[in-house]
Amino acid sequence: MPRTTYPALQQYWWPLAPASLVPAENPLWALLNASLTPGPGGVLPLSVTVNTPDGPQDWPIMPQPDAITHTIDKYTDWKEFNGGAPRLIDVFATWISNGKQDDTPRTPPLTYSSLKQTVLKPFGFAKTSEDFPILFIASMAGDDGRRPGDKGTPPVMPDHVPAHFWATSQIFLTYPAGVSGHPAGTIAHPPHLLPGEEYYVSAVIGNAGNLPAGRVVGNNKILVVCEAQAFNSGMGPVTPPLPALTNLDVQSTWPLYEQFGLGTGRYDIIGFRFNVDWVIAGLKQALIDDGTYLGGISAEEWLNDGHPCVKVLIRGGEPVGPYTIDPNAPPTFDSNPRTERHAAQRNLAPFLIPPLMGAKKIGWKNFIVGQMGSGANQLELQHTLPAESFHFYLAMPTRTYERYVAKGGARGFEVVSKVANKPFPDAVILRPTSAGAKLIVAEHAKERFLGMSLGIECDPAQIKGPRLSDVSMVQSRHDGTIGGGFTLQLQVTK
């Protein structure tokens, strides 16, 4: 509150007392708590004296009580947040007592300063008199929320969102507080997801419209959900939605993240808990429930050293308007982020090459192929690695090969009878015979998910530098449009 409206405040006073972990000695907690503790007759004073380590200080109660009724009845949201168990004010007190840990994102592009510096381009309304929030999950750096067919002006091209949107999306894993050697809020690039670990999923949400959104401005609640899927080229068995970081109870698994307000032309960060044990257990059960055939290994073995895909979806907060692409088809996790701004996904994983891997040792990455639309789908391997140093393989169970690939789908590939090692016992191994080879997978709607594995063989002695070209597996629909994929970041380990 400016000094002009509450002159007792002094410039050097701290809302959070740096030297105190006692809630009552921190003015911000005290002034908020005072709004929930009326005096005789339910009357609230307009200020509260806080005994801080620097001495008594007079602070205004917030939310500011009505000057006539001396109540905060009109602040229904604040009363709601403190009407059940746990109360927001009590969670705030626990946070102070536990050391005021700051786990807000602190690595660009997730920091406040970087988001503020990134200018969100105007959406391109057909009429300047129109007022709508335009919400989206960022599928690329500097995403403006535009998608082909969104009726904005001028129209945007089909390639407005990058073809490899799963690698450019602004969705990241970040470290929570308490992880040794990693400051809270920094972006994590773990080579392995180990039992007992926990991360946050941090994603950029934006409002490209000219009307604010969220309950704090009187509009619909902005609700976002996130799920983890078995590593895949488009869609795979899923966990239950991840717990939202807006839960007051840290043990709650409630999945809806609420973005309370988002101004016009603004970005913000939403977050979810990614507990490795919880995610792997959910994916294991999903693979079992879906009956996905994994070539003779268990679901647990399939997931060993796996990096699940993460998908984020806006479930509410933007009313249907003239820029809704299809009012009769609300966005789902199956939606294509290239054409649906309310959905985004991250299918990006490190692929480690040990120095002693040797030319006769194949490194494998298991993945799932889901049916996209109707008709045959297409898989294409894309990379710029030298053919003399790297060899690629594609493995699948025998029945998958015979049912969906063998009848004309393996043009540009040859079957390899002997390899140094297989990803699973029952495996047909294919090798591309030319650059740009495309594998046709027949429609498999009755068998939703197919297990496959990408193999990479190389001689580390011929590799220069620790960072190599990315390798992407791209999946396209029957009409040739890209619907998904995954990207492996090749790294030479020490």
N, C-alpha and C positions, 0 to 999 in steps of 0.2 A: 504494500500500500504506500503510495507516495507521501512524503512528509507534509505536503500541502493539505492532505485530507486527514492525516493523523500525525500532528506535529511532535508528539512525544518520542517518536522513533528517531534514533541517532544513527549516523552514517556508519559507525564502527560496530554496531550491534550485529550479532550473528543469529539467524533463525535456528541453526543447529550449532550448539555450543561446541567448539572444537575440543575442549578439554574435558567434556563430560559425557559419560555413557548412561546417565540417569535421565529417564524420559522427562521427569518433572522439571529438570534444569535446562531443558532444550525448549526455547520459546515456541518453535513451530508445533511441537507436540502439545505443549501447554495451552496454546491459544485454540487449537483444534479441539482438544479434550474439553476445554471450558464450554464450548458450544453444545456439548452433550450432557452437561451437568448443571441444569438450571437450579436457581436458589429457591427460596420460599415462594410458593404460588406459581412456580413454573417460570419465573421471570429471570431473564438472562441479562447480566450487565453488558456493557459495550466493550469493556477491556478487562485484562487480567494481569496481575503482577506476577512475574516469573523471577524466582530467586536463582539466578544464573551464577556460575563461578565468578563472574565479573561484578556481581552485586544485583540488587533488585532492578528490574526493568519493566516498564508498563507497555504491554502489547495489545493490539486490538483483537478481539475475539473473531474467529473466522469459522464458518461463514458468518458474516456480519449480521447480528440479530436485527430484526425490524425495530426501527426507532420508536414505534407506537406500541406494538404488541409485545416486544421484547422476546420474540420467539424466532426459531429458524424453520418454521413450518413450510415455507415455500421452497426450501432446499430439499426436495424429496429424494434426490439421488444420494446426497450425503447421509440422510437419515436411513435410506435403504442399505448403504454400505456398512452402517453401524447398528443395524437392527437385528442381526442374527449372530451366529457363532461360526467362525471367529469374527469379531468386529475389526474393521479397518484400523481404528485407533489403537487397538491392542496389538495388531500385527506391526503397526508402526513403532509401538513401544518396544516390542521384541527386537525389531531391527536395530533400534538405537542401542539397546542393552547388549546386543551381540557384536557391536563394534562398527555399526554403520557401513557395512560392506557395500562397495560400489561395484556392481557387476553389469553396468550399462555398457553397450558396445563401445569399444575404443579403438577399433581398427577401421580406417577408411575401406570401403565406402559407407560404413555403418555409423560413423560418428555424427554427432549433431552438426559440427562445422562443415563436414563434407556434404551432408544432405542439404544444408542451408545454401551452400555455394552452388549446388547443382540446380540450374534453372529448369523448371518444368515448363516446357513449351505449351502455349495455349492449345486446347483440344481441337479447335476448328469447328465452331458451331455454325450451323446453317443460318441461324438468326441471332443477331447480337442481343435481342431482348430475352432470349431463353436463359433460364437459370436451372442448372442441374448439377448434382455431384457426379463425377465420373471416376469411379473407383477402379483400381487395378493392383495386381501384384507384379512387380517389375521383373520382366523376362530378359532385361538387358540393362546395361549401364545407361543412365539418362533416359530411361523409358518414358514416353509421353502419353501412354495409355491408348494410343491409336492402334487399331487393328483393321485389316481389310474388311470392307463391308459394313463399317460402323456408322455410315451415313454422315460422317463429319466432312468438312470441306477444307482443302481439296481431298479427294480420295487418296488413300495410301496404297502402295503396291503390295503384292502378295509376299514379297521378301522384306517387308518393313521390320518384322521380327526375325532375327537370325535363324538360319536353318538349324543350327545346333543350339537351339534355345535352352536345352537342358544343361548346357555348360556355361551359358552367358547369364542365366537367371541370377538375380540378386538375392539368393538364398544361401546361407552359410551356417556352419557349425561354429559356435563360440564357446569359450571356456566359462563355466560358472566360477564363483569364488571358491577358494580353498584347494585349487589344483596346483600342486608343487611345480614351480618353474614356469608357470603360465599365468600372467596377470589376468584377472577376471575381465571378461568382455572382449578379449582379443580373439581374432578369427583362428580357428583350429584347422589344421591339415593333418589329422592323424593317419599314419600309414596303416594302422590296425585299430579296429574298435575292440577293446578288451573288456572282459567281464568286470563288472563293478564300476565301470566308467560312466560318467554322465556329461552331457553337453546341452547347450541350448541351440535350438533351431531359430535363427534370426533372419527375418525376411523383410524386404523393403515393400511397403504399401504406399500408394500414391492416390492423390485426388487431383485429376486434371480438369475438373469442372470449375464452374464459376459460382458454386454454392457450397458452403461448408457442409460436412456430414458428421453424424454421430449424435449420441443422446445429449451431450452438453450444449448443443445448439438447437435442441428441440426436434431433431430429425430421428429417423429410425436408427436402431442400434446397428453399428458396424460389427458383424460377427464373422470371424475367420476360423477355419479349421485346417489341421495339418495331419497327414498320415505318412507313415513309412511303408515302403513296398520292397519286396525282394528285388534285388538288383535286376534291372530289366531294360528292354529296348523300347518300352512304351507303356506297358501295364503289367502288373504282377500281383501275386497274393499280397494282401495288406494286413497290417496290424490294426487294432482298434485305433481311432484317432489319438494323437499324442496329447498329453495334458497341457493345458494352456498356462502361460505364466501370469495371467491375470487372476488366477485362483488365489484367494486369501489363505486357504489351507494348502500348504506346500505338498501334502500327501494326496490331495484331491486329483482324480483322473478326469475331471470335467474338461471336455475338449474344446469348448467354444471360447476363443480369445475375443474379448471385446475391445475395439479401438474406440475410446470414449469420444474423441473428436478429431477431425482432420480438416484443416482449413483449405481454402482454395489454392491450387498450385503448390501443394505441399507434399513432402514425403515424410514418412515416419517408419519406425521399426516395430514389428510384432514378433512375439516369441513363444516357443513351446519347449517343454522338457523332452530331451532325448536321452532316456536311460537305456544303456546298451543291453542290459539283462532283460528289461521289459520288452524292448523292441525285438530282440532275437527270439525270445520266448513266443511273442505274438506271431512273428513270421514263421517260426517252426510249426506252430499250430495251424496257421493259414495254409501252408504247403500240404500238411496232412489232410486238412478238411477239403481242400480243392482236389485232392487225389492226383496231384501233379507227379508224373513218373520221372524219376531223377536218375535213371540209368543204373540202378542197383545200389545206390547209397542212400543213407537216411537223410531226412530233412535237416537234422543237426549237422551232419557232415557237409551237406550242400552249402550251408550258411557259414561254414568255417572261413574266417578271414574275409567275410563278405562286407560290402559297403552298401547298405540299403539306399534306395532312392527315396527322396523326400518330395511330396507334393503339397502345395498350399492352395486353398480355395476360399474365396470370399463367399459367404453364405447369406449375407444380408447387409443392408445399409444403403443400397442404391435403389430408389424406386424405378419401376419400369418407365422408360421415357423414349423419346424419338431416336436415341442413340443406342438403344438396346437392340443387339443384332437379331435375336430371335426370341420374342417374348414367350413363345410357346415351348421353348427348349432352354430352361434355366441351366446354368453351368454346373457341371459335375466334375469329379476327378478324372472322368474319361475325356473331358473336353481338351481340344488341342490349343495349347497356349499361343500358337501363332495366330489364331483367330479369336480366342476367348481371353479377354484381358483380366477376367476374374480368377484365372487359374495360372499357376506356374509350377515348374518342377526342377529338381536338381538331380541329375544322374551323372555324377562325376566322382571318379575314384582314382587314387594313386595305384600304379602298377610298379612294384619294386623289382629290380633286376639285380640279384646278388652277384658280386664279382666272380664267384666260382660257378655261376650257373652253367656255363659251357655251351657249346653249340649243339650238344646232343640232349640237352635238358629243356623241356618245354614248360613255361609258366602258364597256368590256366586261370581264367576268370569265369566262374559260372554266372549265367544270366538266364532270365526268363523271357520268352517271346509270347506276347498276348495277341489275340486276334483283334485287328483294327478294322472296324466296319465289316462289310461283306466282301467276299471274293478273296483271291490270293493276295498275300502280302509279300513284300520284297525286303531282303536284308542286303546291305552294301557296306563293305569295310572301306573306310577312308583314312588315309594317312600319307605322309610324305617321307617316310623312312626309306633308306636305300635297300633295294632288293638283295644286294649281295651280303648285307649284314643281318637282315631280319627276315624270318619266314613265319607265315601265319597259318593257323589251322582252325577249323570249326568242327566241334564235336557235338554229337546228338545221339540219343538212344536209338537202337536199331529200329524200333517200331515207329519212332518219329520220322526217321529217314524213309522207311518204306511207305508209310501212310501219306506223308505230306511233302516229301522232297524228291524222291527217286524218279517219279514219273515226269521227267522233263524240267524239274525245278533246279537241278544242280548244274546247269550249263555254265561253263566257266570255272567249274571245280572238278577235281578228280578225287576218287577215294584212295586213301593211303592205307596200305595193309599193315605196315609196321611203323611204330613211333616209339620214342624213348620212354614215354610215360603217358597215361591217359588220365582224364579228370574223373572218370567213373568207369566201373568195369564194363558195362554194356554200352559201348560207344562205337559209332561209325565216325571215322575221322576223314574230313574233307580238307583239301588244300586248293587255294585259288591258283589257277593256271595263267591268269593274266590280270593286269591292273584293271580295276573297276569292275571285277566280276561281281555278279548279283545273284543271290540265292533266292529262288522263288519258293515260298512256303504256301502250300495249298490251304484253303479255308479250313479252319479247325474250330469252329464255333462250339462243337460238342465237347471238345477237349480244350478248355479255355486257355490253359497255359502249357507251354512246351519248354522243357529244360534243355539248354544248350550251354556250350562253353567255348570261349575264345582262347586260343593258344598262341603264344608268342615264343619263338625260338630265336636266339641270337648268340653272338660271341661277344661277351663284355669287353674282350681285349681290343675289339675294333671300334668301340664306342668312345667318342671324344666328348668330355663334359658330362656333368651330372644330370642335365635337363635335355630331354629329347622331344621330338615332335609328338603331339597328342595322337592317339588312335581312337577313332570313333566308329561305332556300329550304328548305322542309320536304318530305321524301319519305315517303309512307305506303304501307303494303302494301295488298293487295287488300281486307283486312278493315277498313281504316281506321286501324290502329295505326301510330304514328310509328316509323319504322325508322332515320331519319337525316336529315341536312340540313347546311347550312353557314350561317354568319353573316358578313356583311360589316360592318365598322365604318367608317362614312363619316366622313372627315376632310377639311377644307378645308386645302389646302396654301398656304403663303405664296409 
